[in-house]
Structure formats: C-alpha cells, structure tokens
Amino acid sequence: MTLEEQLENLEEETMEKISNTSDLDSLNNIRVKTLGKKGPITEVLRGMKDLAPEDRPKVGSFANQVRNHLTQQIEKKRAKLEEEALNQALAEESIDVTLPGKQIPQGTRHILTKIVEEIEDIFVGMGYQIIEGPEVEQDHYNFERMNIPKNHPARDMQDTFYISDELLIRTHTSPVQARTMEKHDFSKGPLRMISPGKVFRRDTDDATHSHQFHQIEGLVVDKHITMGDLKGTLEELMKKMFGEDREVRLRPSYFPFTEPSVEADVSCFKCGGKGCSVCKHSGWIEILGSGMVHPDVLEMSGIDPKEYSGFAFGLGPDRIAMLRYGVEDIRSFYLNDTRFIDQFKGE
C-alpha cells in the first residue's frame, strides 16, 4: 500500500470517528492520537525518506492537505458540541426573574487619600508644584541637607529605620525639597512646591502615634519672601480646610532647618474659639510646624541666602483627618476595617 493510500484510509477512518463522537473529551483524544507528534500522519511522513526524490513533494503536499482537512473537521465538531452543551445547560437552568438583584459593593478612595488630594488642589490653585520623591533615602538628603549633621540631638526625635549607614527610610518629605532646590532654575521663576508622601519613624504605635504616617511639606523660595507670606499662605490653607472664619496664630518654636521657626495654630472649628474638648478648652488647635528656611539649608543647595529667602512648613494629613472627623485613634486609618472606612463614603 502506498503512502497516499495510507493517508486516504486514515482520513476516512478519522472522519468516521469524528462523526460518531458525542463529547468533547473523546474528540480531543481523536485530535491527539491522529494529529499529534506520535500520530499516524507523522508516522506516514517519516516513511517519505524511502520515496524517490521526485515523489516526495507530491506526497508531502497530500499529507498536509489531509492534516488541514482533519483539523478543520475537528474544530467544526468541537464548535457544534460546545453549542449543544451550552443549549442543554440553558435548558436545564431555571431563573426566577422576580428575585431581587445582588448589589455589588463599590469601593471608594480612602479618607486619607481624599484629604491629601484636597490639600493638593488648594496648593495647585495657589501656583504650587506637586513633587514626589523616594521613600528610601540617603542620610545626606534626609538629615545633613536639612541642617541636621551626624550626632545632632534633633536626630533622636526622628529615630528611623536604617538599611545601611548611609541609607534609610525617610523620616519626613523634606529630602524632596533639598533635591528640588539643587535643581531649580530661578531664572525661570520662584520655587513653589509641596511634597506629599508616606514617612516612617521608629515610634511605638498608640492612639496618636504610628511608625508610618503621611506628611505634606511645602516650600517657597524667591527674593524678598517674608514671614508675612508664610502666615498668609497658612491662613488661606486653614480657611479652605476648616472654614472661612478660621484664624491662624504663630508661636515661636525650634526646627533645625528653619530660622526663625514657629508652630501654627488654627482657631477651633468646633467651638469657634470658645473652648471645647477638641481644642482642649484653649480655643486653638496646633496644626503644623513652619518657619523661614535656614540660610545654611539654602546655601547647601547652592542658593545665595543674601539674595534669596523662603519659608517651609510641614503638616500631617492624618492629624487633619482626625480633627475634622473626630477620629480618636490614628490606627483606625490603617487597619482596613470596612466598617470604619464605609463611614466616609459620602465625603
């Protein structure tokens, strides 16, 4: 029997098997046994080495024709069996159209994300850039460029997680300011930026402290920047965040990277300054730290402190969210309890 006759017989036998099969598993077995690497078509083709060279193209072409035809017939049969299986499943399935539909719960942005976005929108409206930076930072940018040299006592207040002697997880977003100052081209205009992001400190977690929290720091550097510019900026922020009736007061403080330094308080939005549990009956709520950029910080960034000045501030979105919504435990923001998160869906 010639190879062509073998292929013809194989085609007829396979077509009969395809026609008689009634399930997908059997059809798949036919495909593997007939068209697979160890199938009869492959065996026939291996015998082509015994043919005369002039007969090989003809037999090879016929073998490919048989293979393609069987492949098409198997796919047609597969489509038919799948359609029959689907129709049978639909016929057996009963649907009670009177049953109420299932409500799919929809997610929403976390309340801290919303607070950060709200603050970003306020500052973008005042012409600020939003600039982010790495969370794994160099000691040089995190401390030294912020006027906190090695062995400076201010480092104790920002004890953090070190990866190596010179690499750490940032304790504030101030390094973004240092990186931006050294690149900014003042011939194109003043530097106005905020740097939002997560920061990390080796704190013991409790109701008001967390080893991880959010921070937004702001920086303005230009000629003739004064403390009045700082206070005006903070007043605009507090009025947008807590209401147009809010007032801001500045109290002397100390930060290594600003001089002079001040703590900024806002008049209590709960009692209007009369005194309540939110403001601890003082009429004022401490919101953030700020001050005029220290001349050494400017100088380390290649900025002449005799020609340029600036102000900087840092606030915590977590604290603002706690004050605005009466959240008593900062850990609630991070525990992913949907009962807590769902309270702010409408905000």
C-alpha positions, -999 to 999 in steps of 0.1 A, spaced: 0 0 0 14 34 -10 18 63 14 -10 81 -4 -34 52 1 -24 50 38 -33 87 41 -66 82 23 -76 54 46 -65 73 77 -86 103 66 -117 81 61 -114 64 94 -108 96 113 -138 113 96 -160 84 108 -147 87 143 -153 125 143 -188 119 131 -196 93 157 -181 111 188 -206 128 211 -184 145 237 -155 169 238 -131 146 257 -134 119 230 -130 145 203 -98 158 219 -85 122 221 -91 118 184 -71 150 177 -42 140 199 -40 104 185 -44 114 149 -26 148 146 -1 146 175 36 141 172 33 104 176 1 101 154 -2 81 122 1 111 99 35 118 114 44 81 110 34 82 74 55 113 68 85 96 83 83 70 56 88 96 29 126 90 32 121 58 13 104 76 -16 121 87 -48 131 124 -45 106 134 -73 76 118 -54 83 134 -20 67 169 -28 35 153 -41 31 130 -10 41 158 14 15 182 -2 -12 155 1 -2 148 37 -6 185 46 -39 185 28 -52 156 49 -39 172 81 -56 205 74 -89 189 64 -90 168 96 -81 198 117 -109 218 102 -134 190 107 -124 185 144 -128 223 150 -163 222 134 -173 193 156 -159 210 187 -179 241 180 -211 220 174 -206 200 207 -199 232 227 -231 248 213 -251 217 222 -236 216 257 -245 253 262 -280 249 249 -285 219 273 -272 239 302 -295 268 295 -325 245 291 -318 229 325 -312 262 342 -341 280 357 -340 317 367 -365 333 390 -367 368 375 -387 380 405 -358 376 428 -340 409 438 -306 415 422 -274 413 441 -259 446 449 -222 448 442 -204 469 468 -184 497 453 -151 509 467 -141 545 473 -109 564 479 -96 562 514 -103 592 536 -66 600 539 -63 600 501 -92 624 499 -76 647 524 -42 647 506 -60 654 473 -79 682 488 -47 698 501 -30 693 468 -59 710 450 -56 740 473 -19 745 467 -22 739 429 -47 767 430 -20 789 445 5 780 418 25 753 436 40 722 420 34 687 435 67 669 436 72 634 450 105 616 459 119 583 471 108 567 504 142 550 507 165 580 511 201 589 516 212 602 551 227 631 532 194 644 520 172 632 549 194 648 576 225 666 566 209 688 539 182 697 565 209 712 588 209 681 610 245 668 609 256 634 624 253 633 662 229 662 662 203 658 691 175 665 667 181 631 651 168 615 683 133 630 676 133 613 642 147 579 650 142 558 619 148 525 601 183 523 587 191 500 558 228 508 559 250 536 574 240 560 546 206 546 535 174 548 555 136 550 552 128 587 552 115 604 583 100 633 565 94 645 530 120 673 534 146 655 513 123 661 483 127 698 490 165 695 491 166 676 459 143 701 442 162 732 454 195 720 440 179 715 405 156 745 403 164 773 378 155 805 395 159 824 362 126 808 352 107 819 383 103 812 421 102 778 436 68 769 450 62 732 458 46 707 481 59 672 487 33 647 499 41 611 508 45 584 535 72 588 561 85 564 587 98 567 623 105 542 650 75 552 671 55 529 694 20 527 679 -7 541 701 -39 562 696 -19 593 684 13 578 671 22 555 642 55 542 628 41 551 594 21 582 586 16 608 559 31 642 556 29 671 532 57 696 533 57 729 515 85 752 503 87 786 487 120 802 477 123 835 460 136 870 465 120 890 494 100 862 509 89 871 545 71 856 575 41 876 563 40 854 531 41 823 553 12 834 575 -9 845 546 -4 811 529 -13 792 561 -44 814 566 -55 806 531 -50 769 537 -68 768 570 -98 788 557 -101 763 528 -98 733 551 -117 743 582 -139 773 572 -136 810 562 -139 821 598 -107 805 609 -78 825 623 -41 815 625 -16 823 652 21 816 652 41 806 682 79 805 685 94 771 682 126 753 670 134 733 639 169 728 626 160 736 591 141 769 597 151 801 615 130 816 629 107 787 635 71 787 645 42 764 654 10 773 636 -24 770 654 -58 775 640 -88 787 659 -110 758 668 -135 750 641 -157 731 666 -164 758 691 -152 789 672 -125 796 697 -147 795 728 -132 763 742 -143 726 739 -129 691 741 -115 692 706 -92 722 714 -87 711 750 -107 742 761 -79 766 747 -98 778 716 -68 769 694 -57 737 677 -20 730 669 -18 721 632 17 723 618 53 734 622 69 760 599 94 788 596 118 807 574 142 784 555 175 784 574 203 802 555 225 771 558 199 750 541 197 774 512 235 776 510 239 738 509 216 738 479 237 764 460 213 793 467 227 826 480 209 834 513 217 871 509 197 872 477 170 846 483 148 837 512 120 813 517 95 796 540 87 760 547 60 741 565 50 705 573 16 692 581 1 657 587 -30 647 567 -36 620 593 -39 646 621 -61 669 600 -84 639 592 -86 630 629 -95 666 638 -120 671 611 -139 638 615 -134 632 652 -113 601 648 -98 592 682 -73 565 672 -49 570 643 -45 533 639 -81 532 625 -68 546 593 -45 516 587 -65 486 600 -86 483 568 -118 477 588 -145 483 563 -170 494 590 -147 524 597 -139 531 560 -175 530 549 -183 559 572 -166 583 548 -180 572 515 -201 603 512 -172 627 520 
